[in-house]
């Protein structure tokens, strides 16, 4: 039997379930919830320190399932430097070229013509439609829909069940609240909510 070579970064049962469904064999999981100690989680070795997890597990690849985009980027950068790679993980429809660290959950969709950057996370039922340009470490919440030809800046967050209308631009670090309907461009670092989003 071949030794597992993947580590899961971000302890969520949904991420674990997707790894199992895709046949990804895991050597362990790393998440700050475990503190500085090693324990077990869903019968896997669990680590509170990312570099410790790498050294003790001898993993060479990782699944990047951390929800917070800033932490996701920190982990990605430190572990790339430590020699791990982040193959894209897709449990949904992927019609675009995948990028390093992509985590596309079940029932997620990334349509044709999209350009993806590293570390993008699309949660369960999230959808990025045709010809969108998606920045680094963007998070699409469960059930959110980003319609065609939208530009999403680095680290922007589209909340659960939000809708972004076609052709708009969501600036870097912007947050679109759950259930919002975005009808105009959102400047960088702005929080918008409601229908229409303000």
Secondary structure by P-SEA (a helix, b strand, c coil): cccccbbbccccaaaaaaaaaaccccccccccccccbbbbcccccccccaaaaaaaacccbbbbccccaaaaaaaaaaaaaabbbbccccccccccccccbbbbcccbbbccccccccbbbbcccbbbccbbbbccbbbbcccbbbccbbbbccbbbbcccbbbccbbbbcccbbbccbbbbcccccccccccccccc
